[in-house]
Amino acid sequence: MYPMSSLNNDEMVAFAVWSVEETRLPFGIYEQGLVDFQTRGSLQALDPGNFAFIIKKSGQDWRVKTDEIRKWREKGVRFLVPSFSLFPKSFRQIHSPPRLLYYHGSLAGLRNFRLAIVGSREPSGLSLAWIENEIGDLLERQNICIVSGGARGIDQAAHRMALRKNRATAVFLPSGLFRIYPGSLSQWIKPVVEGGGVFLSEYAPYVTLRKSHFAQRNRLIAGLAQATLIMEARPRSGTLLTAQQAVEQGRPLFVVPSHPYDGNSQGGLHLLSEGATMVVDARDLLAFVQAELQLNLLGIDLPPASFL
């Protein structure tokens, strides 16, 4: 057995990576296992009730991951596991929480109010102008972290506005950090990181995109954000999936309305008819954000919003 004093952070992460790749543990058991591992310092010392089948696996095979972890770290990759204090608490409230997060950049901006902005990859000029004027105004008035998925269109327009207003932005990828999708997003790495923002993924750095990753990623966008804003969404689009995740997680949902003849407006109009909150300008969002921050300051914990 290895004593606790011999464990370092790379070994802790190596065990987490190994556990995610080799097992399908329920989140609660996995999280407790990481705590036990940190405390007891070896696989053999873990609770045999919850981890009998892990212990039966090849003993200390998790250690082969340590060299890989160090190489990733040298390239700027950092790691969050549920037992780490920086792991976002909001993820524990969602269905199928991430067991491991890889990130590049700073997490400091996540301390600010986090607003997800998602929408069409082919937005209208009016929607882009709305982001320019209203989101720009909002970010000038309030220090907000913009959360989105880095896709062309609305996502990138929102990230870009955050950078222009010197606000942090969080980019959640549907692929690994070394296999950034879309490829054009690679040129954003330097400005996002230097601007105090962060790229995040629940996939190992060299994992390539799969179609199923989009829906998995969208649940994390909604889970990290304290509210979600929808701009132009077609029926059965990924944007609507993010909206659904936000609702299921009890997060406030806002929609910028568009013309009913516009195909990109149908999803948003449906959300409004089901109870989402309409937003017409920066003042609507600012009033909500400031009220939320005041409630947090006062220590008031309201029950999650529910509709749909």
TORDO-451034 format. One line per 10 residues: number of its first residue (from 1); for each residue x, z, y of N, C-alpha, C. Coordinates in steps of 0.05 Angstrom, whole numbers, plus 5000, padded with zeros to 4 digits. Layout:
<rs>
NUM	X Z Y X Z Y X Z Y  ...;
</rs>
This chain:
<rs>
1	5017 5000 4976 5000 5000 5000 5018 5000 5025  5007 4988 5047 5021 4987 5072 5010 5009 5090  5027 5026 5101 5017 5047 5119 5007 5035 5145  4989 5050 5158 4977 5040 5183 4999 5033 5204  5021 5048 5205 5041 5043 5225 5055 5016 5222  5053 5004 5198 5066 4978 5194 5050 4955 5203  5024 4959 5210 5007 4938 5218 5011 4931 5247  5012 4905 5253 5012 4897 5281 4988 4879 5286  4985 4871 5311 4961 4856 5318 4959 4830 5303  4982 4816 5299 4981 4791 5284 4971 4795 5255;
11	4979 4817 5243 4970 4823 5216 4940 4830 5216  4931 4844 5236 4902 4850 5238 4886 4824 5240  4895 4806 5257 4881 4780 5260 4884 4764 5235  4907 4765 5222 4911 4750 5197 4891 4758 5176  4886 4784 5174 4866 4794 5155 4838 4784 5163  4832 4784 5189 4806 4774 5198 4802 4745 5192  4823 4728 5197 4822 4700 5191 4818 4695 5161  4834 4710 5146 4833 4707 5116 4805 4715 5106  4794 4737 5117 4768 4746 5109 4746 4725 5114  4747 4713 5139 4727 4693 5146 4729 4669 5128;
21	4754 4660 5122 4758 4636 5105 4751 4641 5076  4756 4665 5066 4755 4670 5037 4729 4684 5028  4714 4695 5047 4691 4711 5039 4667 4703 5056  4643 4711 5047 4618 4707 5062 4604 4734 5066  4619 4753 5077 4608 4780 5081 4587 4780 5102  4566 4797 5098 4547 4803 5120 4563 4814 5143  4554 4808 5168 4569 4815 5191 4575 4845 5193  4554 4862 5187 4558 4891 5189 4580 4901 5171  4580 4891 5146 4600 4899 5127 4628 4889 5135  4629 4864 5144 4654 4852 5153 4666 4868 5176;
31	4649 4875 5196 4658 4890 5219 4669 4918 5211  4654 4931 5193 4664 4957 5184 4690 4955 5168  4692 4932 5153 4717 4928 5138 4741 4925 5156  4737 4912 5179 4760 4910 5198 4768 4937 5209  4748 4953 5215 4753 4980 5225 4768 4996 5203  4758 4994 5178 4771 5008 5156 4800 4999 5153  4804 4973 5155 4830 4961 5151 4850 4971 5172  4840 4972 5197 4857 4982 5219 4865 5011 5214  4845 5027 5204 4849 5055 5200 4866 5062 5176  4861 5048 5154 4874 5055 5129 4899 5039 5123;
41	4900 5015 5135 4926 5001 5133 4930 4984 5108  4911 4981 5090 4915 4964 5067 4889 4956 5054  4890 4934 5040 4866 4926 5025 4858 4946 5004  4878 4957 4990 4872 4975 4968 4858 5000 4977  4862 5008 5002 4850 5033 5012 4822 5029 5022  4812 5004 5023 4786 5000 5033 4764 5010 5014  4741 5015 5026 4718 5025 5010 4712 5006 4987  4716 5015 4962 4712 4997 4940 4683 4988 4936  4664 5004 4948 4636 4996 4946 4630 4970 4961  4639 4968 4986 4633 4945 5002 4653 4922 4997;
51	4677 4929 4988 4699 4909 4988 4711 4905 4960  4696 4912 4940 4707 4909 4913 4715 4881 4907  4698 4862 4915 4704 4834 4909 4727 4823 4926  4731 4835 4950 4755 4827 4966 4780 4837 4952  4779 4862 4944 4803 4873 4931 4810 4858 4906  4790 4847 4892 4795 4832 4868 4809 4806 4874  4806 4796 4898 4821 4772 4906 4850 4778 4906  4866 4758 4913 4895 4760 4908 4909 4780 4926  4902 4805 4924 4917 4827 4936 4924 4822 4965  4949 4817 4971 4958 4814 4999 4961 4785 5008;
61	4945 4767 4997 4946 4739 5005 4941 4735 5035  4927 4754 5047 4921 4752 5075 4946 4750 5092  4968 4761 5082 4993 4762 5097 5005 4734 5101  4998 4715 5085 5009 4688 5089 4999 4676 5115  4978 4688 5126 4966 4678 5151 4982 4687 5175  4999 4707 5172 5012 4718 5196 5030 4698 5210  5045 4682 5195 5062 4662 5208 5046 4641 5223  5023 4633 5211 5005 4614 5224 4994 4626 5250  4987 4652 5249 4976 4665 5273 4997 4665 5295  5022 4671 5288 5043 4672 5309 5047 4645 5321;
71	5046 4624 5305 5049 4597 5316 5026 4590 5335  5002 4597 5328 4980 4593 5346 4983 4608 5372  4992 4633 5369 4996 4650 5393 5016 4638 5412  5037 4626 5401 5058 4614 5417 5047 4590 5433  5025 4578 5424 5012 4556 5438 4990 4565 5456  4987 4591 5460 4968 4602 5479 4942 4611 5467  4939 4610 5441 4914 4619 5428 4914 4649 5426  4891 4661 5432 4887 4690 5428 4863 4693 5411  4858 4718 5402 4838 4723 5381 4821 4747 5388  4796 4745 5381 4777 4768 5383 4763 4772 5357;
81	4765 4796 5347 4749 4803 5323 4730 4826 5331  4708 4830 5316 4688 4849 5325 4698 4877 5330  4720 4885 5317 4730 4912 5320 4747 4915 5346  4753 4893 5360 4768 4895 5384 4750 4902 5408  4759 4917 5426 4743 4927 5449 4733 4904 5467  4749 4882 5468 4742 4860 5486 4721 4841 5473  4714 4845 5448 4694 4828 5435 4668 4831 5450  4656 4809 5460 4631 4811 5476 4609 4826 5461  4599 4847 5472 4578 4863 5459 4553 4847 5455  4548 4828 5472 4523 4813 5470 4521 4797 5444;
91	4544 4791 5432 4544 4776 5407 4533 4792 5384  4534 4818 5386 4524 4835 5364 4493 4834 5363  4481 4824 5384 4452 4824 5386 4440 4798 5376  4456 4778 5369 4446 4752 5361 4446 4749 5331  4430 4729 5322 4429 4723 5294 4456 4710 5286  4467 4719 5264 4492 4708 5254 4514 4710 5275  4523 4734 5283 4544 4737 5303 4570 4724 5293  4587 4715 5311 4613 4704 5303 4631 4726 5292  4644 4720 5270 4662 4740 5258 4689 4740 5270  4695 4718 5284 4722 4715 5296 4720 4694 5318;
101	4732 4700 5341 4733 4681 5363 4762 4675 5370  4767 4650 5375 4793 4640 5384 4789 4633 5414  4808 4640 5430 4805 4633 5459 4832 4627 5471  4831 4611 5493 4854 4604 5509 4847 4607 5538  4860 4625 5552 4854 4631 5579 4849 4660 5584  4834 4667 5604 4829 4695 5612 4800 4702 5606  4796 4726 5596 4769 4737 5592 4759 4753 5616  4775 4756 5636 4768 4773 5659 4743 4763 5673  4739 4737 5675 4715 4726 5688 4689 4733 5674  4691 4740 5649 4666 4747 5634 4655 4773 5643;
111	4670 4789 5659 4659 4814 5669 4638 4809 5691  4638 4785 5703 4618 4778 5723 4592 4769 5709  4572 4766 5725 4546 4756 5714 4552 4729 5702  4541 4724 5678 4547 4699 5663 4521 4682 5661  4522 4659 5673 4500 4641 5674 4506 4615 5658  4491 4610 5637 4494 4585 5623 4479 4563 5637  4492 4540 5640 4478 4516 5651 4482 4493 5631  4461 4483 5620 4462 4462 5600 4441 4440 5607  4447 4416 5598 4428 4394 5603 4438 4368 5592  4426 4347 5603 4431 4320 5593 4459 4310 5596;
121	4468 4294 5577 4494 4280 5580 4492 4256 5599  4468 4248 5605 4463 4225 5623 4443 4234 5645  4452 4252 5662 4434 4263 5682 4428 4243 5705  4407 4248 5719 4401 4232 5743 4419 4241 5766  4421 4223 5786 4436 4230 5810 4424 4254 5824  4398 4257 5822 4385 4280 5836 4394 4306 5823  4397 4307 5797 4405 4331 5783 4434 4338 5790  4451 4318 5792 4479 4322 5799 4480 4332 5828  4463 4321 5846 4462 4330 5873 4452 4359 5875  4433 4367 5857 4423 4394 5857 4445 4414 5849;
131	4462 4406 5830 4484 4423 5823 4504 4425 5846  4509 4403 5859 4527 4402 5881 4518 4421 5904  4492 4420 5910 4481 4435 5933 4473 4463 5925  4457 4466 5904 4445 4492 5898 4464 4510 5882  4476 4499 5861 4495 4516 5846 4520 4522 5863  4527 4502 5879 4549 4506 5898 4543 4529 5917  4519 4529 5928 4510 4551 5946 4510 4578 5931  4499 4577 5907 4497 4602 5891 4525 4614 5887  4544 4597 5879 4571 4607 5873 4586 4616 5898  4579 4605 5921 4591 4615 5946 4580 4643 5953;
141	4555 4649 5945 4543 4674 5952 4548 4696 5932  4553 4688 5907 4555 4708 5885 4577 4700 5866  4593 4720 5857 4614 4714 5838 4602 4713 5810  4597 4689 5800 4584 4684 5775 4602 4667 5757  4603 4674 5732 4617 4658 5712 4598 4638 5699  4605 4612 5702 4588 4591 5690 4596 4586 5661  4577 4587 5643 4581 4583 5615 4568 4557 5606  4583 4540 5592 4571 4516 5582 4588 4505 5559  4582 4480 5550 4595 4469 5527 4615 4447 5532  4620 4440 5557 4640 4420 5563 4632 4392 5559;
151	4607 4386 5551 4598 4359 5547 4597 4344 5574  4599 4318 5572 4596 4302 5597 4568 4305 5608  4565 4300 5633 4539 4303 5645 4535 4330 5659  4513 4343 5653 4507 4369 5666 4528 4390 5660  4536 4392 5635 4556 4413 5628 4581 4411 5645  4593 4387 5646 4618 4384 5661 4613 4386 5691  4590 4378 5700 4584 4381 5729 4583 4411 5736  4572 4427 5719 4571 4456 5724 4598 4469 5723  4614 4461 5702 4642 4472 5701 4657 4463 5726  4654 4438 5734 4669 4428 5757 4662 4443 5783;
161	4636 4449 5786 4628 4464 5810 4640 4492 5810  4642 4505 5787 4654 4531 5786 4683 4530 5795  4697 4509 5785 4725 4506 5793 4728 4501 5823  4710 4485 5834 4712 4479 5863 4707 4503 5880  4690 4522 5870 4683 4546 5885 4701 4569 5877  4722 4564 5862 4741 4585 5854 4728 4607 5838  4710 4599 5820 4697 4618 5802 4706 4612 5773  4706 4632 5757 4713 4628 5729 4691 4613 5714  4700 4598 5694 4681 4584 5677 4689 4586 5648  4670 4589 5630 4675 4592 5602 4665 4567 5587;
171	4683 4554 5572 4677 4529 5558 4676 4535 5528  4652 4534 5516 4649 4539 5488 4651 4512 5473  4671 4510 5455 4675 4485 5441 4661 4484 5414  4653 4459 5405 4642 4456 5378 4664 4448 5358  4689 4452 5366 4712 4446 5349 4734 4466 5355  4757 4463 5341 4779 4481 5345 4793 4476 5372  4808 4495 5381 4822 4493 5407 4843 4471 5408  4853 4463 5385 4873 4441 5384 4860 4414 5377  4834 4414 5374 4819 4390 5368 4795 4388 5387  4801 4390 5413 4780 4392 5433 4761 4368 5433;
181	4736 4374 5434 4715 4354 5436 4697 4360 5460  4691 4339 5476 4701 4312 5475 4731 4311 5483  4745 4290 5474 4773 4288 5479 4781 4288 5509  4763 4277 5525 4768 4277 5554 4770 4305 5566  4760 4324 5551 4760 4352 5561 4788 4364 5561  4806 4351 5547 4834 4361 5546 4846 4364 5573  4839 4345 5591 4850 4346 5618 4839 4369 5635  4819 4383 5624 4808 4406 5638 4822 4432 5631  4839 4432 5611 4851 4457 5602 4866 4471 5624  4884 4456 5637 4900 4469 5658 4884 4479 5681;
191	4866 4463 5693 4850 4474 5716 4832 4497 5708  4820 4496 5684 4802 4518 5676 4818 4544 5673  4841 4542 5658 4857 4566 5653 4869 4577 5678  4880 4559 5695 4893 4568 5720 4872 4579 5739  4847 4570 5736 4825 4580 5753 4813 4606 5743  4825 4619 5722 4815 4644 5712 4794 4641 5691  4790 4616 5681 4769 4612 5661 4780 4612 5633  4764 4604 5614 4771 4607 5586 4758 4586 5568  4772 4576 5549 4761 4560 5527 4757 4578 5503  4734 4576 5490 4728 4592 5467 4718 4575 5444;
201	4723 4585 5419 4713 4572 5395 4712 4592 5373  4692 4588 5354 4692 4605 5330 4706 4591 5307  4717 4567 5313 4731 4552 5292 4761 4554 5296  4775 4554 5273 4804 4555 5274 4815 4531 5290  4839 4534 5303 4848 4514 5322 4848 4485 5313  4854 4480 5287 4856 4452 5278 4831 4442 5265  4809 4456 5267 4784 4447 5255 4772 4425 5273  4765 4402 5260 4753 4380 5274 4723 4383 5276  4711 4368 5294 4682 4370 5299 4666 4361 5275  4645 4375 5269 4624 4367 5250 4597 4369 5265;
211	4578 4352 5256 4553 4351 5270 4539 4379 5271  4542 4394 5250 4529 4420 5249 4541 4440 5269  4565 4434 5279 4578 4453 5297 4563 4455 5324  4549 4434 5332 4536 4435 5358 4515 4457 5359  4498 4458 5339 4477 4479 5339 4490 4507 5336  4511 4509 5320 4525 4535 5317 4537 4543 5344  4549 4524 5358 4561 4530 5384 4540 4538 5404  4517 4524 5404 4496 4529 5424 4486 4558 5423  4485 4570 5399 4476 4597 5397 4495 4616 5411  4521 4609 5412 4541 4626 5425 4540 4623 5455;
221	4534 4598 5464 4530 4595 5493 4508 4613 5503  4485 4611 5489 4462 4628 5497 4468 4658 5493  4484 4664 5472 4490 4692 5467 4509 4705 5487  4528 4689 5497 4547 4699 5516 4534 4702 5544  4516 4684 5551 4504 4684 5577 4483 4706 5580  4480 4715 5604 4459 4735 5610 4433 4721 5619  4435 4695 5625 4412 4679 5630 4420 4650 5626  4400 4633 5621 4405 4604 5615 4389 4587 5634  4401 4567 5646 4388 4548 5663 4388 4520 5650  4364 4509 5647 4361 4482 5634 4357 4461 5656;
231	4373 4440 5654 4370 4417 5672 4369 4391 5656  4345 4379 5656 4341 4353 5642 4345 4356 5612  4324 4357 5597 4325 4360 5568 4305 4342 5555  4314 4325 5538 4296 4309 5522 4285 4325 5498  4262 4317 5488 4251 4331 5464 4272 4329 5441  4274 4350 5425 4292 4351 5402 4321 4347 5410  4328 4355 5434 4356 4353 5443 4371 4378 5438  4398 4377 5439 4414 4401 5437 4409 4421 5459  4401 4410 5482 4395 4428 5505 4371 4446 5498  4351 4434 5485 4327 4450 5477 4335 4470 5455;
241	4354 4463 5438 4363 4483 5418 4375 4507 5431  4391 4502 5452 4403 4524 5467 4382 4541 5480  4361 4528 5492 4339 4542 5504 4325 4559 5483  4320 4548 5460 4307 4563 5438 4324 4588 5430  4350 4584 5429 4368 4606 5422 4366 4628 5443  4366 4620 5468 4364 4640 5490 4338 4656 5488  4316 4642 5482 4290 4656 5479 4291 4675 5456  4301 4666 5433 4302 4683 5409 4320 4707 5413  4340 4704 5430 4358 4726 5436 4349 4744 5459  4325 4738 5470 4314 4754 5491 4327 4751 5518;
251	4340 4727 5522 4353 4722 5548 4333 4707 5566  4335 4713 5592 4318 4699 5611 4324 4669 5611  4303 4652 5614 4306 4623 5613 4295 4611 5638  4311 4595 5652 4302 4581 5676 4304 4551 5672  4286 4537 5686 4285 4508 5684 4283 4496 5712  4299 4475 5718 4296 4459 5742 4276 4437 5735  4253 4436 5748 4233 4415 5740 4241 4387 5749  4231 4367 5734 4235 4339 5742 4209 4324 5740  4210 4299 5746 4185 4282 5746 4176 4278 5717  4150 4280 5712 4139 4277 5684 4144 4249 5673;
261	4148 4229 5689 4153 4202 5679 4182 4199 5669  4199 4218 5677 4227 4217 5669 4230 4227 5640  4241 4211 5622 4244 4220 5594 4260 4245 5591  4280 4249 5610 4297 4272 5608 4282 4298 5617  4258 4295 5628 4244 4318 5638 4225 4331 5617  4219 4316 5595 4198 4325 5577 4204 4353 5565  4229 4357 5557 4236 4383 5545 4233 4406 5564  4243 4401 5589 4241 4422 5609 4212 4429 5616  4196 4408 5619 4167 4412 5625 4153 4428 5603  4161 4422 5578 4149 4437 5556 4157 4467 5558;
271	4182 4472 5564 4191 4500 5567 4176 4514 5589  4172 4500 5611 4157 4512 5633 4128 4518 5625  4116 4501 5610 4088 4505 5601 4087 4529 5582  4109 4535 5569 4110 4557 5549 4119 4584 5562  4126 4584 5588 4132 4609 5601 4159 4612 5613  4176 4591 5611 4202 4592 5625 4197 4594 5655  4217 4604 5669 4215 4608 5698 4225 4583 5713  4209 4573 5732 4217 4550 5747 4236 4558 5769  4257 4541 5773 4276 4546 5794 4277 4521 5812  4275 4525 5838 4276 4502 5856 4301 4502 5874;
281	4313 4525 5879 4337 4525 5895 4354 4550 5888  4377 4552 5902 4396 4573 5896 4384 4601 5901  4365 4603 5920 4353 4629 5926 4339 4641 5902  4326 4624 5886 4312 4634 5863 4331 4647 5844  4353 4634 5838 4373 4645 5820 4387 4669 5832  4393 4668 5857 4408 4689 5870 4391 4715 5870  4365 4713 5875 4348 4737 5874 4348 4750 5847  4347 4733 5826 4347 4744 5799 4374 4757 5792  4396 4743 5798 4423 4754 5792 4427 4780 5806  4421 4782 5832 4426 4806 5847 4408 4829 5837;
291	4384 4823 5828 4366 4843 5817 4378 4854 5791  4388 4836 5774 4400 4844 5749 4424 4861 5753  4441 4853 5772 4465 4869 5777 4458 4896 5788  4437 4898 5805 4429 4924 5815 4418 4942 5793  4403 4930 5774 4393 4946 5752 4416 4957 5735  4436 4940 5731 4459 4948 5715 4474 4971 5730  4476 4968 5756 4489 4989 5772 4475 5015 5770  4448 5014 5769 4432 5038 5767 4430 5049 5738  4441 5033 5719 4440 5042 5692 4413 5038 5679  4396 5020 5690 4370 5015 5679 4371 4994 5658;
301	4361 4999 5634 4362 4980 5612 4334 4971 5606  4327 4947 5616 4300 4936 5611 4298 4923 5584  4274 4923 5572 4271 4909 5546 4275 4879 5550  4285 4864 5530 4290 4836 5532 4264 4820 5539  4267 4799 5554 4245 4781 5560 4235 4768 5534  4209 4763 5532 4199 4750 5508 4177 4731 5516  4179 4706 5506 4158 4687 5508 4163 4665 5488  4146 4646 5486 4146 4626 5465 4138 4639 5439;
</rs>
